Amino acid sequence: MANMNSALMALADPTRRAVFECVGQSPRSVGEIAGGLPVSRPAVSQHLKVLKDAGLVRDRADGARRIYFVDPKGLEPLREWLDRFWGDALEAYAREIEKQNQEKGGRS
């Protein structure tokens, strides 16, 4: 099961984020991912293992190769955290606008 901390830790590495974004565009094999990035297949496999352990990607067999794809359920904890952060920021912004409007109204 993914959690916000493991997702953030997994995505902290720029190369790992590039691997994740690549898989997010469409399901791909290790070879396809490595072909689009300046890293070796073994390095891509290591990055995918971290992403998989964090619950951000899953894989399925396709003959002798594995196809990796984003697991939407793995993104839920991160999305919930960001949504909460965004909601708090919007509420603070609305309070500040209301405060400024009240101050302007009192200066007539």
C-alpha positions as CSV (number, residue, x, y, z in Angstrom):
1,M,0.0,0.0,0.0
2,A,1.3,3.4,-1.0
3,N,1.6,6.3,1.4
4,M,2.4,9.9,0.8
5,N,5.9,9.8,2.3
6,S,7.0,6.8,0.2
7,A,5.6,8.5,-2.9
8,L,7.4,11.7,-2.2
9,M,10.6,9.9,-1.5
10,A,10.4,7.9,-4.7
11,L,9.7,10.9,-6.8
12,A,12.4,13.0,-5.2
13,D,15.0,11.7,-7.6
14,P,14.9,13.6,-11.0
15,T,15.7,10.5,-13.0
16,R,13.1,8.5,-11.2
17,R,10.6,11.3,-11.9
18,A,11.5,11.1,-15.6
19,V,10.9,7.3,-15.6
20,F,7.6,7.8,-13.8
21,E,6.5,10.5,-16.3
22,C,7.6,8.2,-19.2
23,V,5.4,5.4,-17.9
24,G,2.6,7.9,-17.2
25,Q,2.5,8.8,-20.9
26,S,1.9,5.1,-21.9
27,P,2.7,1.7,-20.5
28,R,6.2,0.7,-21.5
29,S,8.9,-2.0,-21.1
30,V,12.2,-1.3,-19.4
31,G,13.9,-1.2,-22.9
32,E,11.4,1.3,-24.2
33,I,11.9,3.5,-21.1
34,A,15.7,3.2,-21.3
35,G,15.6,4.1,-25.0
36,G,14.1,7.5,-24.2
37,L,16.4,8.4,-21.3
38,P,20.1,8.7,-20.8
39,V,20.3,5.8,-18.4
40,S,21.0,2.1,-18.7
41,R,18.4,-0.7,-18.6
42,P,19.7,-1.9,-15.2
43,A,19.3,1.7,-13.8
44,V,15.8,1.9,-15.2
45,S,15.0,-1.4,-13.6
46,Q,16.2,-0.1,-10.2
47,H,14.2,3.1,-10.5
48,L,11.1,1.0,-11.4
49,K,11.6,-1.2,-8.4
50,V,11.6,1.9,-6.1
51,L,8.5,3.3,-7.8
52,K,6.8,-0.1,-7.6
53,D,7.7,-0.5,-3.9
54,A,6.2,3.0,-3.3
55,G,3.0,1.8,-5.0
56,L,3.3,4.3,-7.9
57,V,3.7,1.8,-10.7
58,R,2.6,-1.8,-11.4
59,D,3.6,-4.2,-14.1
60,R,2.2,-7.0,-16.1
61,A,3.8,-9.8,-18.1
62,D,3.9,-9.5,-21.9
63,G,5.7,-12.6,-23.1
64,A,9.3,-12.4,-21.7
65,R,9.1,-8.8,-20.8
66,R,7.3,-6.7,-18.2
67,I,5.2,-3.7,-19.1
68,Y,5.1,-1.0,-16.5
69,F,2.2,1.5,-16.0
70,V,1.1,4.1,-13.4
71,D,-1.0,2.8,-10.6
72,P,-3.7,5.4,-9.9
73,K,-4.4,4.0,-6.5
74,G,-0.7,4.7,-5.6
75,L,-1.2,8.3,-6.4
76,E,-4.2,8.7,-4.1
77,P,-2.4,9.5,-0.8
78,L,-0.2,12.1,-2.6
79,R,-3.2,13.6,-4.3
80,E,-5.2,13.7,-1.0
81,W,-2.3,15.5,0.7
82,L,-1.9,18.0,-2.2
83,D,-5.7,18.6,-2.3
84,R,-5.7,19.3,1.4
85,F,-2.8,21.7,1.0
86,W,-4.5,23.4,-1.9
87,G,-7.8,23.7,0.0
88,D,-6.0,25.3,3.0
89,A,-4.2,27.7,0.7
90,L,-7.5,28.7,-1.0
91,E,-9.2,29.2,2.4
92,A,-6.3,31.4,3.6
93,Y,-6.5,33.4,0.3
94,A,-10.3,33.9,0.7
95,R,-9.8,35.1,4.3
96,E,-7.2,37.6,3.2
97,I,-9.4,39.0,0.4
98,E,-12.3,39.3,2.8
99,K,-10.1,41.1,5.3
100,Q,-8.9,43.5,2.7
101,N,-12.4,44.2,1.4
102,Q,-13.6,44.9,5.0
103,E,-10.6,47.3,5.5
104,K,-11.4,49.1,2.3
105,G,-15.1,49.4,3.2
106,G,-14.2,51.0,6.6
107,R,-12.0,53.7,5.1
108,S,-14.7,55.7,3.3
